[in-house]
């Protein structure tokens, strides 16, 4: 969980906070300021992570219409050599209002 919580654009969510479905995640993000409702991150339910006999089980949600957008933007910058990866991720995250994973509920 520590590794996942430090990866850009992966968000650990918890059912205890009312985020029990993809719809609940969409609604939460609309309330905090993403007026168009696009979700650019992969959401993994932290309280449902299991390890059994060295097999990791994750339950996740994502928006198939928008999850690839940040990666495409960063890829275009990489091809044009406009900036380095770290700066590109920061620029994209700022433009799309993606905050660091630790900022989410």
Phi, psi and omega per residue, in radians:
X1 nan -0.615 3.121
X2 -1.098 -0.757 3.112
X3 -1.074 -0.848 -3.127
X4 -1.080 -0.645 -3.082
X5 -1.243 -0.206 3.133
X6 -1.803 0.010 -3.115
X7 -1.569 2.201 3.095
X8 -0.993 2.401 3.041
X9 1.239 0.265 2.906
X10 -2.042 2.255 -3.079
X11 -2.130 2.206 3.031
X12 -1.553 2.179 3.109
X13 -2.055 2.893 -3.050
X14 -2.377 2.356 3.140
X15 -1.133 -0.455 3.124
X16 -1.078 -0.385 -3.124
X17 -1.679 0.217 3.084
X18 1.548 -0.003 3.134
X19 -1.600 1.362 -3.005
X20 -1.762 -0.060 -3.108
X21 -2.714 2.932 3.070
X22 -1.070 -0.695 3.101
X23 -1.046 -0.706 3.121
X24 -1.113 -0.655 3.099
X25 -1.151 -0.802 3.087
X26 -0.959 -0.844 -3.113
X27 -1.103 -0.720 3.118
X28 -1.023 -0.798 -3.103
X29 -1.227 -0.540 3.028
X30 -1.121 -0.693 -3.141
X31 -1.183 -0.563 -3.093
X32 -1.585 0.071 2.977
X33 2.146 0.044 3.045
X34 -1.617 1.509 -3.002
X35 -1.075 -0.512 -3.133
X36 -1.465 -0.210 3.038
X37 1.369 0.167 3.108
X38 -1.281 2.451 3.075
X39 -1.987 2.042 -3.076
X40 -1.706 -0.067 -3.052
X41 -1.863 2.863 2.960
X42 -1.685 2.215 -3.125
X43 -1.841 2.263 3.125
X44 -2.156 2.263 3.129
X45 -1.322 1.934 -3.079
X46 -1.073 -0.729 -3.068
X47 -1.355 -0.045 3.114
X48 -1.947 0.116 3.091
X49 -1.235 2.323 3.138
X50 -2.326 2.547 2.956
X51 -2.194 2.154 -3.107
X52 -2.405 2.036 -3.120
X53 0.907 0.847 3.114
X54 1.156 0.275 3.085
X55 -1.887 2.146 3.138
X56 -1.593 2.271 3.120
X57 -2.057 2.124 3.122
X58 -2.120 2.477 3.029
X59 -2.032 2.097 -3.037
X60 -2.303 2.964 3.106
X61 -2.496 2.594 3.061
X62 -2.727 2.809 3.105
X63 -1.642 1.903 -3.070
X64 -1.144 -0.234 -3.120
X65 -1.543 -0.326 -3.029
X66 -2.356 -0.131 -3.060
X67 -1.090 -0.502 -3.090
X68 -1.449 -0.224 -3.050
X69 -1.012 -0.885 3.141
X70 -1.057 -0.661 -3.123
X71 -1.191 -0.637 3.105
X72 -1.151 -0.783 3.117
X73 -1.040 -0.826 3.131
X74 -1.122 -0.624 3.098
X75 -1.140 -0.706 3.104
X76 -1.120 -0.757 3.095
X77 -1.082 -0.672 3.125
X78 -1.117 -0.735 3.137
X79 -1.137 -0.618 -3.120
X80 -1.566 -0.106 3.132
X81 0.991 0.615 3.118
X82 -1.166 -0.691 -3.086
X83 -2.721 3.023 3.096
X84 -1.445 2.955 -3.045
X85 -1.054 -0.812 -3.090
X86 -1.058 -0.794 3.127
X87 -1.178 -0.642 3.119
X88 -1.106 -0.784 3.118
X89 -1.055 -0.743 3.114
X90 -1.091 -0.765 3.141
X91 -1.107 -0.794 -3.131
X92 -1.136 -0.803 3.137
X93 -1.041 -0.710 3.128
X94 -1.166 -0.782 -3.114
X95 -1.123 -0.626 -3.092
X96 -1.681 0.061 -3.140
X97 1.089 0.696 3.044
X98 -1.611 2.071 -3.135
X99 -1.702 2.845 3.123
X100 -0.987 2.553 -3.104
X101 -0.896 -0.627 -3.101
X102 -1.201 -0.189 -3.122
X103 -1.479 -0.202 -3.084
X104 -1.496 2.830 -3.134
X105 -1.238 nan nan
